[in-house]
Amino acid sequence: MFSDLLPRIFIHKDNGQEIRLTDPDKNLSPEEVCDSYSVLYAILATAKIVGPEFKNDTAEYLPDAQDVLKDRAKSAPVHQVPMVFKPQLYATL
Protein backbone atom coordinates (compact mmCIF):
# COMPACT_ATOMS: atom_id res chain seq x y z
CA MET A 1 0.00 0.00 0.00
CA PHE A 2 1.20 3.54 -0.73
CA SER A 3 0.69 4.69 2.83
CA ASP A 4 3.41 2.25 3.93
CA LEU A 5 5.93 4.04 1.70
CA LEU A 6 5.04 7.63 2.60
CA PRO A 7 5.75 9.28 5.95
CA ARG A 8 2.63 9.68 8.07
CA ILE A 9 1.67 13.02 9.60
CA PHE A 10 -1.11 13.41 12.16
CA ILE A 11 -2.76 16.82 12.13
CA HIS A 12 -4.37 17.87 15.40
CA LYS A 13 -6.42 21.07 15.49
CA ASP A 14 -6.28 22.86 18.82
CA ASN A 15 -7.87 26.29 19.40
CA GLY A 16 -7.91 27.00 15.67
CA GLN A 17 -4.25 26.10 15.22
CA GLU A 18 -3.04 23.15 13.20
CA ILE A 19 -0.46 21.04 15.03
CA ARG A 20 1.47 18.58 12.86
CA LEU A 21 2.44 15.50 14.85
CA THR A 22 5.11 13.22 13.44
CA ASP A 23 4.74 9.46 13.38
CA PRO A 24 6.52 7.98 16.43
CA ASP A 25 6.57 4.46 14.97
CA LYS A 26 5.42 3.36 11.51
CA ASN A 27 4.46 -0.04 12.93
CA LEU A 28 1.75 1.50 15.12
CA SER A 29 -1.81 1.80 13.86
CA PRO A 30 -3.19 5.35 13.51
CA GLU A 31 -5.29 4.74 16.64
CA GLU A 32 -2.20 3.69 18.60
CA VAL A 33 -0.35 6.81 17.44
CA CYS A 34 -3.19 9.00 18.70
CA ASP A 35 -3.20 7.06 21.94
CA SER A 36 0.52 7.72 22.40
CA TYR A 37 -0.02 11.46 21.77
CA SER A 38 -2.97 11.53 24.18
CA VAL A 39 -0.47 12.10 26.99
CA LEU A 40 0.10 15.59 25.53
CA TYR A 41 -3.36 16.09 23.99
CA ALA A 42 -5.96 14.23 26.07
CA ILE A 43 -8.73 14.71 23.50
CA LEU A 44 -6.86 12.39 21.10
CA ALA A 45 -7.62 9.40 23.34
CA THR A 46 -11.17 9.29 21.98
CA ALA A 47 -10.71 10.94 18.59
CA LYS A 48 -11.94 9.36 15.37
CA ILE A 49 -9.26 8.99 12.71
CA VAL A 50 -9.97 10.41 9.25
CA GLY A 51 -7.60 9.53 6.43
CA PRO A 52 -5.11 9.02 5.09
CA GLU A 53 -5.21 11.89 2.64
CA PHE A 54 -2.16 12.00 0.40
CA LYS A 55 -0.64 15.49 0.22
CA ASN A 56 2.88 16.75 -0.46
CA ASP A 57 4.41 13.26 -0.44
CA THR A 58 2.92 12.45 2.97
CA ALA A 59 -0.03 10.45 4.24
CA GLU A 60 -1.99 12.87 6.42
CA TYR A 61 -4.33 11.63 9.12
CA LEU A 62 -6.77 13.91 10.88
CA PRO A 63 -7.78 12.86 14.39
CA ASP A 64 -11.25 14.39 14.46
CA ALA A 65 -11.93 15.11 18.11
CA GLN A 66 -14.64 17.68 17.35
CA ASP A 67 -17.04 14.97 16.15
CA VAL A 68 -16.50 13.12 19.42
CA LEU A 69 -17.33 16.26 21.40
CA LYS A 70 -20.47 16.86 19.32
CA ASP A 71 -21.56 13.23 19.77
CA ARG A 72 -21.08 13.47 23.52
CA ALA A 73 -23.10 16.67 23.70
CA LYS A 74 -25.97 15.03 21.81
CA SER A 75 -25.94 11.74 23.71
CA ALA A 76 -25.38 12.99 27.24
CA PRO A 77 -28.08 15.40 28.33
CA VAL A 78 -27.24 17.55 31.31
CA HIS A 79 -29.58 17.17 34.24
CA GLN A 80 -29.50 19.70 37.01
CA VAL A 81 -30.12 18.25 40.41
CA PRO A 82 -31.02 20.69 43.16
CA MET A 83 -28.77 20.51 46.18
CA VAL A 84 -30.65 20.06 49.41
CA PHE A 85 -29.03 20.70 52.75
CA LYS A 86 -30.53 18.70 55.58
CA PRO A 87 -29.16 19.93 58.91
CA GLN A 88 -30.70 17.01 60.79
CA LEU A 89 -28.25 14.64 59.09
CA TYR A 90 -25.28 16.55 60.45
CA ALA A 91 -26.69 17.02 63.94
CA THR A 92 -26.16 13.33 64.77
CA LEU A 93 -22.46 13.39 63.91
C-alpha positions in Angstrom: 0.0 0.0 0.0 1.2 3.5 -0.7 0.7 4.7 2.8 3.4 2.3 3.9 5.9 4.0 1.7 5.0 7.6 2.6 5.7 9.3 5.9 2.6 9.7 8.1 1.7 13.0 9.6 -1.1 13.4 12.2 -2.8 16.8 12.1 -4.4 17.9 15.4 -6.4 21.1 15.5 -6.3 22.9 18.8 -7.9 26.3 19.4 -7.9 27.0 15.7 -4.2 26.1 15.2 -3.0 23.1 13.2 -0.5 21.0 15.0 1.5 18.6 12.9 2.4 15.5 14.8 5.1 13.2 13.4 4.7 9.5 13.4 6.5 8.0 16.4 6.6 4.5 15.0 5.4 3.4 11.5 4.5 0.0 12.9 1.7 1.5 15.1 -1.8 1.8 13.9 -3.2 5.4 13.5 -5.3 4.7 16.6 -2.2 3.7 18.6 -0.3 6.8 17.4 -3.2 9.0 18.7 -3.2 7.1 21.9 0.5 7.7 22.4 0.0 11.5 21.8 -3.0 11.5 24.2 -0.5 12.1 27.0 0.1 15.6 25.5 -3.4 16.1 24.0 -6.0 14.2 26.1 -8.7 14.7 23.5 -6.9 12.4 21.1 -7.6 9.4 23.3 -11.2 9.3 22.0 -10.7 10.9 18.6 -11.9 9.4 15.4 -9.3 9.0 12.7 -10.0 10.4 9.3 -7.6 9.5 6.4 -5.1 9.0 5.1 -5.2 11.9 2.6 -2.2 12.0 0.4 -0.6 15.5 0.2 2.9 16.8 -0.5 4.4 13.3 -0.4 2.9 12.4 3.0 0.0 10.5 4.2 -2.0 12.9 6.4 -4.3 11.6 9.1 -6.8 13.9 10.9 -7.8 12.9 14.4 -11.3 14.4 14.5 -11.9 15.1 18.1 -14.6 17.7 17.3 -17.0 15.0 16.1 -16.5 13.1 19.4 -17.3 16.3 21.4 -20.5 16.9 19.3 -21.6 13.2 19.8 -21.1 13.5 23.5 -23.1 16.7 23.7 -26.0 15.0 21.8 -25.9 11.7 23.7 -25.4 13.0 27.2 -28.1 15.4 28.3 -27.2 17.5 31.3 -29.6 17.2 34.2 -29.5 19.7 37.0 -30.1 18.2 40.4 -31.0 20.7 43.2 -28.8 20.5 46.2 -30.6 20.1 49.4 -29.0 20.7 52.8 -30.5 18.7 55.6 -29.2 19.9 58.9 -30.7 17.0 60.8 -28.3 14.6 59.1 -25.3 16.5 60.5 -26.7 17.0 63.9 -26.2 13.3 64.8 -22.5 13.4 63.9 
